[in-house]
């Protein structure tokens, strides 16, 4: 069966036999880079605000995207339609895969949330990816699971009959997910990171969506970031909270344009037979969840299947997020390097009308996104250079442009929080006041960190590196400890 999965991946992924790259794709990708060279060179020859053409291009591009998202997401302002009652559609069986490598500290939190679901999953498989931290003892002593041996699936837990342990040699998250995908027998599968805490109705919302929509093959839930309660942790949680809100509103907008590509494997649902048909998760990609959506979209378009990818406002969870600069940059480096990997592998889809709006809208936008951090960092560096050089005839109008952009961002931040609250019903993890402050300070702090992580991702990609690095996160465990103490 494993060979069948690998054969399906080889048939469906352009990584193995890259198709010819259309001229449109070459022109788009080279064009965004050539434009940067031209705009950057203008800084040394022109005077006035046009010398900062790199920054103006960055501002214009970002503003156009905000306007697109604001327009497409406006439907969230209307009263939400009542979903079909559960009895009106046959709910698919639902399994959950928790890929875990040295996650003994947070695994009980994740499992407790799964056991407390209003609609319990039929199967929960812990894909133990060669853990050496006491995960085995935890599963044996706390959950009564017998060690099945490497490569084997345990018998069900005596206390929790839907819980089983798949013990694996360490091979990375994608390989662990694939092994569990072969071991699980449900119609739909949720992937949940071991440091992710589901809200009680998350499984029910995911199963209902797949039951209502036969064409749905992948769905994303909403995530709220949680960091440690240190000064650094609170700083990163503040900015990431509103970044996540804007990102999910953006995903909703692209979903309405039938172009959604980005879901988070930390909490996502898939139709199992569709994932099996395309070969599962690609262990050679740094962002296996993002790449899988490209492959599902490609497979569907080439065969006229009409598969759909959605983001669900009713399925929510909290997830551990980086709370220090080092872990944040490491995460964003991996994310961006994986994004570049995927964009390169699927370059033939960019500008290709065969893939509909995805090829003509979303992927050209992603082509510009590959160099957006370069534009952003260059614009900031030029502004600092003009300032130290005393070129105030450039600096003053540039500051006017920046103030105007901040005003636009302020409006969009508040609009996004309002839409998100109406969509998700979650009013406890956001504040209009804090969103306002984030919009003011983000361009000079968090945004530069984000672009720096992306620049490191470029280096990671060009050097062909494939390691994630170690991510030490304690936010979820600390938050649960604070909640337990408060309830006593």
N, C-alpha and C positions, 0 to 999 in steps of 0.2 A: 504493500500500500504506500509506503514511503517513497518508493521509486516512482509510483504513479503521480504523487504530488510534485516531485522534482521534474518529472517529464512534462507535466502541465505547466509548470513555471517556465521551462525552457521553450515551450511552444508559444506562450503568451507574452513573455517579457521581451522588449526590444533590446535588453541588455545583451542577450546571447547572439542574436542576428540583427544588428541595427538596420532598419530600413533606410532607403535613400532620404536624405534631408532635403525637403523642398526649398526652392529659392526664397519663398516668403519667410520661412523660418530663419534662414541664414541672414536675410536682409534685416529682419527685426532684431535678432540678437547682436549682430555687428553694428546696427544702427544706433542702439542705445549706448553702446560703448564709444562709438565714433562721436556721437553727440557730446558725450562727457569731455572728450579730448578738445573738441572745438570750443565748448563753453568755458572750460578751464583755461585754455589759452587766451581767451578774451580778457581775463583778469590782468594780463601783463601788457595789454595794448590799449584798452579802453579806459575811459574815465566815467565817473558818475555811477549810478546804481547798476548800469548794464555791465560794469566790470564784475559784478557779482552774479553773472548769468547762471552759473552752476546752482547757486542757492535759489534763484528765481525759478529755474526749471524744477527743482525739488519741491518748492512751495506750490507751484501750479499743479504738478502731478498729484501731490498729496491732497490738495484741495478738490481736484476733480474727482478723485476716488471717494472723498468724504461726501461730496454732493451726490454721487451715484448711490452710495450706501444709504444716505438719508432718504433719497427718493424711493429706492426699492423697499426699504424697511418701513415706510410710512404706514403700511397696512396694519402694523402692530398697534397703531393708534385706535383702530376700530375695535369694538368688542370682540373678544375671541369667540370663534365658533365652537359650539359644544361638540366634542368628539363623539363618534358613534359609541353606543353602549357596548360593554364588553361582550354581552351575549349575542350581539348582532354579527359578530365576526368570530370565526374559529381562531382562537389564540394558538400560535405555534408553540411547540415545546421550546424551553429556553435553558441553555447551559451557560455557565460562567467559567472562564479561564482566568486564573490569577497566576501570572508568571512572577516568580519570586526568586531572587538571588540575594541571600543574606539579608532577609527582611523580617527576622524573628521579632524585632522590636515593635513593628507596626502591623504585622500580619493578623494578630488577634483583633485589632480594631476593624480592619477590613472585613474579616470573617463575621464578627459580631453584627456588622451592618448588613451583611448578606443574609444572615439567619433571621434578621428582624424585618425582612422585606414583606410588604403586604401581599405580594405574589411571589412565593418562594421559587427560585429556579429549580428545575428538575435535577440538574447536576451542577456541582461545583468541583472543578479540578484544580488542585494546587500544582502547577507545573514548576517543581522545585529544580531550578537551574544550577545544580551543583553547589548548593549552599554549604557553607562551612561554619556558620555562626550559631548553631543551636536550633536551626529550623527543624531538623529531624527530631530532636528531643521534644520540641514544642508540639509537633504534629502527633507524636506518639503519646506523650503524657497528657496533654490537654484535650486532645480530640480522639484519642484511642485508635489512631491509625497505625497499622502494622507496617513496618518497613518492607516495601515490595521488592527491593533490589533495583539496581540501576537499569533504566529502560523499561520498567514495569509499572503497571497501574495497581494501586492497592485495592483491597476490599473496602467497601463503604465503612464510614465511621459508625461505631455502635450508638453514639449519641446523636449524630447528624447523618442520617442515611443517604443524603444527597452529596455528601462530602467525600472526595477521594484524593489520594496523593499519587502524583506521577513523579517518580524520582528519576532525574536525568543527570548525565555528566554535563559539566558546564560548557555551554556552547553559544550562549547569548540569548537574548529575549526572543528573537524571531524563530530560532530553532525550537525553543521551549514552547512557543505558541503553536507551531506546526505539529509538534509531537502531541500536544493536548488536543488539537483540532482532529487528529486521527483517532484519538482515544474517546472523544466525546460523541454522543449519539443523538443530540437534539437538533431540531430544525434550524434554530437560530442560536447564535453564540455571542456572548458579551465578553469583551476583554476588559479586565479591571486590574489596574496596577495595584501592587501590594501596599502602596502608600496612598490609596484612594478610598474615601469613605462615602458610600452611597446614601442618598436620602431614602427614606422608607418606601416611597412609591416608584423608585427608579426602575426596577425590574418590570413592574406592571406597565409603566409608560412605554418602555422599550418593546415589550411583547405586544402591547396594543397597537403600536405603530406598524410593526411588521404584520400583524393580523389584518389591519385595515388596508394595507397597501401591498398588493402582491408583487409590484415592480420594485419595491424597496429592497436594496441589497446591502446598504451600509447606512448607519445612523450614528450621529454624535450626540452625546449628552452635554449638558452645560456643566462647566467646572468652575469652582471658586478656589483660588490659591490660598494656601495656609502656610505661613512661615513661623519660625521660632519667635518667642516673645522677647527677643533681644532688641536693642536699638537698631541694629542692622536689619534684623528680621522684620521689624515693623516698617522700616523704610521700604524694603523690597515688597512687602505684602501690600502696602499702600499703593504703590505704582502698578504692581502686577494685577491688583484687583480691578482697576479701571482699564488696564490694557486688555484683560480677559473679557470684560464687558463689551468693549468696543469690537474686539475680535469676533465675539459670538454674534453681535449685531451684523458685522460684516459678512460672516458666514451665512446668516439668514438671507441677506441681500443677494449674495451670489447663488444661494439655493434657489431663490425666486427667478434668477436668470438661467437656471438649469446648468450651472457651472461650478457647483461646490466640489472642491477637491480636498479640502483640509478637514480632517476629523482628528480627534486625539485618541490614540490607543489606550490612554489611561482610563477611558470610559467610553466604549463604543460598542455598537451592536452590528452583527453581520448575519446575512443569510448563509448558512453553512455550505450549501451545495454550490452557491456562486463563488465563494472563496476557494472551495476545493477545485472548481472548474478552471480557475486561473492560476492555481499552484500554490496557494497559501501565501505566507509572508516571506519576503526576500531577505535572507540573512546577510547579504552583501550590502544592503542599504542601511545607512545610519538612521533613517526615519522610515521604518518598515510600514507604519500605518499610512503615512502620506503616499508612499510609492504604491501601496496596494490599491488605493482609490484610483490612481492613474490607470492601473492595469485593469481594474473592473470597468472603468469608463471606456477604455480602449476596446476591450473585449465586447462590450455591449454595442458600441458604435459600429464596429466592423461586422457584427452579426445582426444588427437591427433589433436588438432585444428590448430597448427602451428602459434599461435599468435606471433606478433613481438613487440618489444619495441625499440625505436630509439631516438637519440639525433639529433636535427636539427640545422645546422649552419646558416641557413637563418632566424631563428626566434630568435630575441634578445630582451633583456630588461635590465633595471637597477633596482637594488633592494637595499633597506636600509640594511646595515650590521652593526654589533656591532662596536662601535668606542671607547670603553673603555675596560679595562681589566676585570672589573666586568661583563659587559654584554657579552663580548666574552666568558668568562669561563662558564657563565650561558647557553649560546647557545650551546657550545660544550659539556657541561655536558648532556644536554637534547638529543642532537643528538646521543651521544655515548651510553647513557642509552637506547634509543630507538633502536639503532642498536643491542645492546646485547639482548634486548627483542625479536626482530625479529629473530635474529640468533638462539635463544633458541627455539622459537615456531616452526621454520622450520628446526630444527636440523636433521630431518629424510631425508632431501634432500641432505645433505652434503655427498659427496662420493657415491651418489646413481646414477648409470648409467641410471636409468629410466628417469632422468632429463637431460640427454645429457651433453653437455659441461658445462651447468650451475651447475650441480651436481658434475661433475668431475674436473672442473677447478675453476670457480668463487667462489663457496661456500667453498671449502678448503682454498682458499686464504682469504676469509672472516673469517674463523676460526682462521687463524694466525693473522689477523687484530684485533681480540678481545684482543690479548695480546701484539700487537706491541707497544703500548704506555708504557707498563710495561717494555719491553725490552729496549726501548729508554731511559726512566727515570732511569732505573737501570744502564745502560751503562754510562750515564752522572754522576750519583752519584759515581760509582766505579772510574771513571777517576778523579773526584775531590778528592776522598779518597786516591788514589795512589799519587796524586800530593802533598797533605798535608803530606803524610807519607814519602815523599822524595824517592819514588820508581821510579826513573827516567829510570831505565832499562825497565820499563813497559810503562811509560808515553811517552817517546820519540818515540818508534815505533807506539804507539797508535796514537800520533799526526800525524805521517806519513800516517796512514790509514785514518784519518779524512781529511787530506789535499787531499788525493787521491779521497775520496768520494765527497768533495766539488768540485773538478775538474769535476767529472762526473756530479754532479748536475748543475754546470755552463753550461756544454754542453747541458744538457737536458732542462734547463730553456730557453736557447736561441732557441733551436730546437722547443720547445713547442710554444713559442711566434710566430715564423715563421709559423708553421703549423696553429696556431689559426688565424693568419691574413689572410692566404690564404683561410681558410675554411669559416670564418665569414665575411671577407671583412672589418673588424673593425680594423683600424690602429690608432684610436684616444685615446684608453684607455690603451695602452701598450707602453713600451719603452724598447729597448734592453739594454740600460745602466742601467735602474732601475731594470730590471730583473736580470742583472749580480750582482748588489749590493745585491739584495734580496737573491740570492743563496749563497753569502758569509756570510751574517749575520744571515740568517734564522736558521741554526742549533743551534745557541747559544741564540736565543731569541724567535722568533715566534713559532718555532717547539716545544720548551719546554713548551710554553703556551698551544699549541694545545694538547700535551700529558698530561699536567696537567688537562685540561678540560676533557679529556677522562678518566683519573684516577678518577676524581670526578663523571664521568658517571658510572664507575664501582660501586662506593659507592652508588650512587643513585639507580642503578639497584638492588644491593644486599639488600638494605633496603626497596625495593618495593615502592619507592616514585613515584608519578605520576604527580606532579605539574611542570609546566614549569618555573614559576617565571615570574616577570614582565620585559618586554623588552622595555625600553624607547629609541626610535631611532628618530633622527632628521636629518639624513644625506640627505635624498631625498628632504625634504622641504627646507633645507639650500642650496642644490645644485640648485634647481629650482629658489630660490630667487636670487642666484648669477647670473644665466643665464639670468633672467629677467632684472636684473640691468645692465648687460653687453650689452643687446640688446637695451637699452634705450639711 
